[in-house]
């Protein structure tokens, strides 16, 4: 793809107090092999050196633009505010969080797939994620060498637990007309609105995939989504809500009941595990309200079944561990006696 025909890509970083990693993030955008991009850094009233760092890059490169929020916004509110800053001329929108990195070919390879397949709404890739001590490749991807799959098939596969490709906003490229066509691109009522957005867009569009590792997602305790979501494990009930909202259009009646039943069994086993962990009232209040919100009141009977399932799993796992340890000890004893 020559520069003269490269469509404009708007790269967007919503950031709050990101001085620790922001420079590395910006440098990874500047290092892209793709040339026709703008980079909008949306500073959400940071109290550290975020604004100073972003201003420095904006002065050195005209493609980098800093937007300072007048008021502090919540995480998802700021995501929506950030994508509203993209150029009206852009054809694609590329989110990168301030603590993440893009590998040099990221935008180029994603745009190639999107340009070759006009019905693709979202393009993804494999992700390297890590915490400074350990890194691993995540996102199962689609069968190689296939690069495009029906969005409905992707959604069905995710709910059926066959494979999951959405990954992280840093690892996706989205058609800008779909971003600009929504007053609120992300659902501000839930934390994992990036996944909800994928399910929504893929109801009527295809999903593209690049079989390369094109981004690095940093895992750390300071992440805003981790800070907001992990203490209450919000992802589990939010994912159930996404199934309740999207499932009836993806599956026929009996198939939907089967998938919904499987997901609820997994969810109540998760609750059973947390019962054993002695979770506090805040945790249980959140999940009770979450279930009521999606039209499925909390069930003590299902919780009891989930608890039994988790205890059975723990018992079987304990037996397997005992057998493995016993076998190891016996082999060592035999070697010593020879």
C-alpha positions in Angstrom: 0.0 0.0 0.0 1.6 3.3 -1.2 1.4 6.4 1.0 -0.6 8.2 -1.7 -3.6 5.9 -1.2 -3.2 5.1 2.5 -6.5 6.0 4.3 -6.2 8.2 7.3 -6.1 6.3 10.7 -7.0 8.1 13.9 -4.9 6.7 16.8 -6.4 7.6 20.2 -5.0 7.3 23.7 -7.4 8.3 26.6 -5.1 8.8 29.6 -5.1 9.6 33.3 -1.9 9.9 35.2 0.0 7.9 32.6 3.5 9.5 33.0 5.1 6.1 33.8 4.4 4.5 30.4 3.2 7.3 28.1 6.5 8.0 26.4 7.0 4.4 25.4 3.4 4.3 24.1 3.8 7.4 21.9 7.2 6.2 20.6 5.6 2.9 19.5 3.1 5.0 17.4 5.8 7.1 15.9 7.7 3.9 14.9 4.8 2.6 12.7 5.6 1.6 9.2 2.3 3.0 8.2 2.5 6.8 7.6 -0.9 8.3 7.2 -2.1 8.7 10.8 -3.1 11.3 13.3 -2.5 10.7 17.0 -4.9 12.2 19.6 -3.9 12.0 23.2 -6.9 12.8 25.5 -5.7 13.9 28.9 -8.3 13.3 31.6 -7.2 15.9 34.1 -4.0 14.2 35.0 -2.1 15.4 38.1 1.3 14.0 37.1 3.5 14.8 34.1 1.2 13.4 31.5 0.2 16.7 30.0 3.9 17.9 29.8 5.0 14.6 28.1 2.2 14.8 25.6 2.8 18.5 24.8 6.5 17.7 24.1 5.5 15.2 21.5 2.9 17.4 19.9 5.5 20.2 19.5 7.9 17.8 17.7 5.4 16.0 15.4 2.4 17.7 13.8 0.5 14.5 13.6 0.4 14.3 17.4 -2.4 16.3 19.0 -3.2 16.9 22.7 -6.7 17.4 24.0 -7.1 18.4 27.7 -10.5 17.6 29.2 -12.2 20.4 31.0 -13.7 18.1 33.6 -12.6 14.7 35.0 -14.5 11.9 33.4 -15.1 8.2 34.4 -13.2 5.5 32.5 -15.8 4.7 29.9 -17.1 8.3 29.7 -13.5 9.3 28.8 -13.3 6.6 26.1 -16.4 8.0 24.5 -15.1 11.5 24.8 -11.7 10.5 23.4 -13.1 8.8 20.2 -15.2 11.9 19.5 -12.0 13.8 19.0 -11.0 11.9 15.8 -10.8 13.6 12.5 -13.9 13.6 10.2 -11.5 12.5 7.4 -10.3 9.3 9.2 -11.4 6.0 7.8 -10.2 3.9 10.7 -9.9 4.4 14.5 -7.1 2.7 16.5 -7.3 2.8 20.3 -4.0 2.3 22.2 -4.0 2.6 26.0 -1.3 4.7 27.6 0.4 1.7 29.2 0.4 -0.5 26.0 2.6 -0.6 22.9 2.1 -1.2 19.2 4.6 -3.2 17.2 5.9 -1.4 14.1 3.7 -3.2 11.5 0.5 -3.0 13.6 -1.5 -0.4 11.7 -0.2 -1.3 8.3 -1.1 -5.0 8.6 -4.5 -4.3 10.1 -5.4 -1.7 7.4 -4.4 -4.2 4.7 -7.0 -6.7 5.9 -9.7 -4.0 6.5 -9.1 -2.5 3.0 -9.3 -5.8 1.3 -12.7 -6.6 3.0 -15.1 -3.7 3.1 -17.6 -5.4 5.3 -15.1 -5.9 8.1 -16.0 -3.6 11.0 -13.2 -4.7 13.4 -9.8 -6.1 12.7 -7.8 -7.9 15.4 -4.6 -9.8 15.9 -2.6 -11.8 18.5 -1.5 -10.0 21.6 1.6 -10.2 23.8 0.6 -9.4 27.3 2.8 -9.3 30.4 3.6 -7.7 33.7 7.4 -7.2 33.5 8.2 -10.6 34.8 6.3 -12.9 32.5 4.7 -12.4 29.0 2.5 -14.7 27.0 0.6 -14.6 23.8 -3.2 -14.4 24.2 -6.3 -14.3 22.0 -7.0 -17.6 20.3 -7.5 -16.2 16.8 -9.3 -17.7 13.9 -8.2 -20.7 11.9 -5.1 -20.0 9.8 -4.8 -18.8 7.0 -8.4 -17.5 7.2 -8.4 -13.7 7.7 -12.2 -12.9 7.7 -15.1 -14.5 9.6 -18.7 -13.6 9.8 -19.4 -11.4 12.8 -22.3 -13.5 13.9 -20.1 -16.6 13.8 -17.5 -14.9 15.9 -20.2 -13.8 18.4 -21.6 -17.4 18.5 -18.1 -18.9 19.1 -17.4 -16.5 22.0 -20.6 -17.3 23.8 -20.2 -21.1 23.2 -16.6 -20.9 24.6 -15.1 -22.2 21.3 -12.8 -19.3 20.8 -12.5 -15.6 21.9 -10.8 -13.1 19.6 -11.7 -9.6 21.0 -8.7 -9.3 23.3 -8.2 -5.6 24.2 -9.0 -2.3 22.6 -5.2 -1.8 21.9 -5.4 -4.9 19.7 -8.2 -3.8 17.4 -8.8 -1.5 14.5 -12.4 -0.2 14.0 -14.0 1.4 11.0 -14.3 5.1 11.8 -17.7 5.6 10.3 -19.1 3.2 12.8 -17.4 5.1 15.6 -18.6 8.5 14.4 -22.1 7.2 13.8 -22.7 6.7 17.6 -23.3 9.4 20.2 -22.0 7.0 22.8 -19.8 4.4 21.0 -19.1 2.6 24.3 -21.9 1.6 26.7 -21.3 3.7 29.8 -23.4 1.5 32.0 -20.9 -1.4 32.1 -17.1 -1.6 32.6 -16.3 -4.1 29.9 -17.9 -1.9 27.2 -15.2 -2.7 24.7 -16.4 -6.3 24.5 -20.0 -5.2 24.4 -19.1 -2.9 21.5 -17.6 -5.8 19.5 -20.7 -7.9 20.0 -22.9 -5.0 18.8 -20.9 -4.1 15.7 -20.4 -7.8 14.6 -24.2 -8.4 14.5 -24.2 -6.9 11.0 -20.5 -6.9 10.0 -17.5 -9.2 9.6 -14.4 -9.6 11.7 -10.9 -9.4 10.2 -7.8 -11.0 11.8 -4.0 -10.7 11.2 -2.1 -13.8 12.2 0.7 -11.8 13.8 1.5 -10.5 17.3 1.0 -6.7 16.7 0.6 -5.2 20.2 1.8 -5.5 23.7 -0.8 -5.1 26.6 0.8 -4.3 29.9 -0.8 -6.0 33.0 -0.4 -4.1 36.2 -2.4 -3.2 39.3 -2.6 0.5 38.4 -4.7 -0.2 35.3 -8.0 1.8 35.6 -10.2 -1.1 34.3 -8.5 -3.6 36.6 -8.9 -1.2 39.6 -12.6 -0.7 38.8 -13.5 -4.3 37.9 -11.4 -6.9 39.6 -12.3 -6.5 43.3 -15.9 -7.4 42.4 -15.2 -9.6 39.4 -17.6 -7.6 37.2 -16.7 -9.4 34.0 -18.7 -12.5 34.8 -22.1 -11.0 35.2 -21.5 -8.4 32.5 -20.7 -11.2 30.0 -23.9 -12.9 31.0 -25.7 -9.7 30.3 -24.2 -9.5 26.8 -25.4 -13.0 26.1 -28.9 -12.2 27.3 -28.9 -9.1 25.0 -27.4 -10.7 21.9 -28.1 -14.4 22.2 -31.7 -14.5 20.9 -30.6 -13.2 17.5 -27.6 -15.5 17.3 -29.2 -18.8 18.3 -32.5 -20.6 17.8 -34.7 -21.2 20.8 -33.3 -24.6 22.0 -29.7 -23.7 21.2 -30.0 -20.4 23.1 -31.4 -22.3 26.1 -28.4 -24.7 26.0 -25.8 -21.9 25.7 -27.5 -19.8 28.4 -27.7 -22.9 30.7 -24.0 -23.6 30.2 -23.1 -20.0 31.0 -25.2 -19.9 34.1 -23.7 -23.1 35.4 -20.2 -21.6 35.0 -21.3 -18.4 36.6 -22.8 -20.1 39.7 -19.8 -22.3 40.1 -17.7 -19.1 40.1 -20.0 -17.7 42.8 -19.6 -21.0 44.7 -15.9 -20.6 44.6 -16.2 -17.0 45.9 -18.5 -18.3 48.7 -15.6 -20.5 49.8 -13.3 -17.5 49.7 -15.5 -15.6 52.1 -16.4 -12.7 49.9 -17.9 -9.7 51.7 -21.3 -8.1 51.4 -20.2 -5.6 48.7 -19.4 -8.5 46.3 -22.7 -10.3 46.8 -24.7 -7.1 46.6 -23.1 -6.3 43.2 -23.8 -9.7 41.7 -27.4 -9.8 43.0 -28.1 -6.4 41.5 -26.3 -7.5 38.3 -28.5 -10.6 37.9 -31.6 -8.6 38.5 -30.5 -6.0 35.9 -30.4 -8.7 33.2 -33.7 -10.3 34.3 -32.5 -13.3 36.2 -32.9 -13.0 40.0 -30.2 -14.5 42.3 -30.9 -18.2 43.0 -29.8 -19.9 46.2 -30.5 -23.3 44.7 -28.2 -22.6 41.7 -25.6 -21.3 44.1 -25.8 -24.5 46.1 -25.3 -26.5 42.9 -22.4 -24.3 41.9 -20.8 -24.7 45.3 -21.1 -28.5 45.1 -19.6 -28.5 41.6 -16.6 -26.4 42.8 -16.1 -28.7 45.9 -16.2 -31.7 43.6 -13.7 -30.2 41.3 -11.4 -29.4 44.2 -11.7 -32.9 45.6 -10.9 -34.5 42.2 -8.0 -32.1 41.7 -6.7 -32.9 45.2 -6.8 -36.7 44.4 -5.0 -36.1 41.1 -2.3 -34.1 42.9 -2.0 -36.8 45.5 -1.6 -39.5 42.8 1.0 -37.5 41.0 3.0 -36.8 44.2 2.8 -40.5 45.3 3.9 -41.6 41.9 6.9 -39.3 41.9 7.9 -40.4 45.4 7.6 -44.1 44.4 9.8 -43.5 41.4 12.4 -41.8 43.5 12.4 -44.6 46.0 12.9 -47.2 43.3 15.9 -45.3 41.9 17.5 -45.0 45.3 17.0 -48.7 46.0 18.6 -49.8 42.7 
